[in-house]
Amino acid sequence: MKKLKLSIEGMHCASCASNIERSLKKVSGVKEVSVSIMLKKGTVEVEDGVDIEEIKKAVAKVGYKVVKVE
Amino acid sequence: MNESHQEKPIEDHEVVSWKRKLIWSWVFTIPIALLMLSERLFGYAIVEMPYSIIITLILGFPVLFIFGFDTIKSGLQGLFTFYFNMDSLIALGTLVAYLTGIFSFTGFVTDYSGVSAMIMAFFTTGKYVESKARGRASSEIKKLLELGAKKSIVIRNSKEIEISIEEVVIGDVMIVKPGEKIPTDGVVVKGGSSVDESMVTGESLPIDKLKGSNVIGATINQDGILYVKATKIGKDTFLAHIINLVEETQSSKIPIQKLADKITSVFVPIILVLSILTFVNWWLLFGNLSKAIGVGVAVLVIACPCALGLATPTALMVGSGMGAKRGILIRKGEAIQTMKEIKTIVFDKTGTITKGKPEVTDIFSKVKESYLLQVVASLEKLSEHPIAHAIVSKAGLSKYLKVTSFSIVRGKGIIGKIENKEFVVGNRALMNDRRINYSDFEIEIEKYETLGKTVMIIAEGKKVIGLIAVADAVKEESVEAIAKLNSQGYRTVMLTGDNEKTAKAIAEQVGIKEVIANVLPEDKAKKVEELQKDGMVVFIGDGINDAPALKQSNVGIAMGTGTDIAIESGDIVLANGSLLGVVQAINLSKATFRKIKQNLFWAFAYNIVAIPLAVLGLLHPIIAEIAMALSSISVVTNANLLRRSKID
């Protein structure tokens, strides 16, 4: 298990945050998800071995962009 | 700090881009509005039909498809992928209205194309104001993010060079001139000064720093030159920890928010369906296609998931920012909600109510005092306990006696051998365990204890040879803080491993009525659990020894000391060691929660009232859009008003 902090660009309303959460939860290996519109950041807890590209794709799929992963 | 460089433009970029869209939208929308209203305003139409429709369509095109491009695109993407968002409603509403302009030439529908541009223009205006207000809500946090120093002067190869903060490595000696920021956490190796730490700990008075003092990065050196050896860099610094804590708060969910979140996630599809049903109903019932379209559009644009979705995070953001400014770090958002249920406040004694730096005040010896001190200090040298430090520093020995065996009895004292003689140093409990009779000393012991001093009994073999009394002074603010909590009606309790008399004396000094004494460290959590039977409990402790009790309590408040903040435990962390922070934390939590409730109430109320009005056809689409924009602006503005509440 590890925690990733994503900086996400393009969020402008509360339903954006909940869409990103919904999309990220569908990625296999993702446990906890929390996206904050105020910080424009998301925190995801993922199992080891989860591809970061998958996470980025899940965010891109709903129309937003991950600009940084920590 | 790298992070802050990137953080800022993203936020500003949003406000700037909405502003640009807003200005240009209105440049094209104002003429449309004049065209639409000219008949009502001036009594005649500036441009006759159908030319006015053509002009409206031409002027409206850039408003929707250039300045509103991002919104339309994101909205349609949402519609096609079934990840509906706020934009889906606006996109659908404006597109439908725009198309009526084109289809009006067929004669079946009335032209609503002017409405589409007006909706978009009001939408961008609302978004601009909202994004600005959101920026204001996070202003304290942003300040915190930008607090870190960018550059540092370090000594390398005996030369002073200026390097960027990322290049500083542990062990570098940094030179900090008066008025400059200390680049990163470290320890003073040369020089002396006072340092303003208010920006990270909320402590308003400058703190004196001498050789050996720890300093915090991003705090400001006041008057002398400091040579600081870097001990922590990057993610490990005090400031980085604080930022991390604050971000953690934002991503933690508050129970009350759950319902709003659930509704937000299903809100848009429900509105889409409702809008279609409304449109079909109106059309079938009244046979008026144009009116049906107008009402359908009004339903689309009046619904506002944003007010619901922003109610909690904006208030939480303002609240945690206010806290951070005072050195109060709310780690778990849930604590805010729990705080209003709290009945009992339990304090650990040492280091929480008292300074945690005991000093030897009295020595009562049956043997030579210097011998007693020499023996005890040699033994205590091996212990980490604060009282041990006090005795060792009082003795000030240059040479210690050789200790051959040594053991610590947790919560009671120590036992060790010197020159084959066994010494027992500790409290009554330890003496009782070892069957050592101290009754001859009872009067002396009680005399010290009623003064709030902790007494160490020293026995050589089975014979008591002396007493050492240690006092831990009460923090100046403890009295004021506890008086405030008492007057707010809380039950205040002191929990300590000390004996009853000492504990009671201290409790009396600070105004605590209940004392639970003689509690072994491992039993603190159990005592908290017992107290929880009478209502929710806040436990305040140092975070290291008290971690289990902090966890057991409903809200655990960990007291940070100086450069170390106990972040692993505690729902709330106080960066400075003052108990006044507890009062502020409680007041802030309650005020923030009240704000969240208010916001959620208004957001729910707005939607519950406005949506039926729109369904009934009582709201013109433009009025609906204005109302929608105002609802989310009012929620964010109300959150910003939290700053006015008194929490000190």
Contacts between the chains, C-beta under 8 A, distances in Angstrom:
chain1	res1	chain2	res2	distance
A	5	B	247	7.6
A	7	B	6	7.2
A	7	B	7	8.0
A	7	B	10	7.5
A	9	B	10	6.3
A	10	B	74	7.8
A	12	B	14	6.7
A	12	B	127	6.6
A	12	B	131	7.1
A	13	B	85	6.5
A	13	B	86	4.2
A	13	B	87	7.5
A	13	B	305	7.2
A	13	B	306	4.8
A	13	B	309	6.9
A	14	B	86	7.6
A	14	B	264	5.5
A	14	B	305	5.9
A	14	B	306	5.2
A	14	B	308	6.8
A	14	B	309	1.9
A	14	B	310	5.3
A	14	B	313	7.8
A	15	B	84	7.2
A	15	B	85	4.3
A	15	B	86	4.9
A	15	B	264	5.8
A	15	B	265	7.4
A	15	B	267	6.9
A	15	B	268	6.0
A	15	B	305	4.7
A	15	B	306	7.3
A	15	B	309	6.3
A	16	B	85	5.6
A	16	B	86	7.5
A	17	B	309	6.8
A	18	B	261	6.5
A	18	B	264	5.2
A	18	B	265	4.4
A	18	B	309	6.9
A	19	B	78	7.4
A	19	B	83	4.5
A	19	B	84	7.7
A	19	B	85	5.7
A	19	B	265	7.9
A	22	B	83	7.0
A	22	B	265	6.6
A	23	B	83	6.6
A	34	B	251	4.1
A	34	B	252	7.3
A	34	B	253	6.8
A	35	B	251	7.8
A	36	B	247	7.9
A	36	B	250	4.5
A	36	B	251	5.3
A	36	B	313	6.3
A	37	B	134	7.8
A	37	B	309	7.3
A	37	B	310	7.3
A	37	B	313	6.2
A	38	B	134	6.7
A	38	B	137	6.9
A	38	B	138	5.6
A	38	B	250	5.7
A	38	B	313	4.8
A	38	B	314	6.7
A	38	B	316	7.9
A	38	B	317	4.6
A	39	B	138	7.5
A	39	B	141	7.9
A	39	B	247	6.0
A	39	B	250	5.1
A	39	B	251	7.5
A	40	B	10	6.0
A	40	B	11	7.3
A	41	B	247	6.7
A	41	B	250	7.7
A	41	B	251	7.3
A	42	B	251	7.7
A	43	B	251	4.6
A	61	B	81	7.0
A	61	B	83	7.8
A	62	B	77	7.8
A	62	B	78	7.7
A	62	B	81	6.8
A	62	B	83	4.5
A	63	B	74	5.2
A	63	B	77	5.0
A	63	B	78	7.2
A	63	B	83	7.6
A	67	B	6	7.6
A	67	B	10	7.7
A	68	B	6	6.9
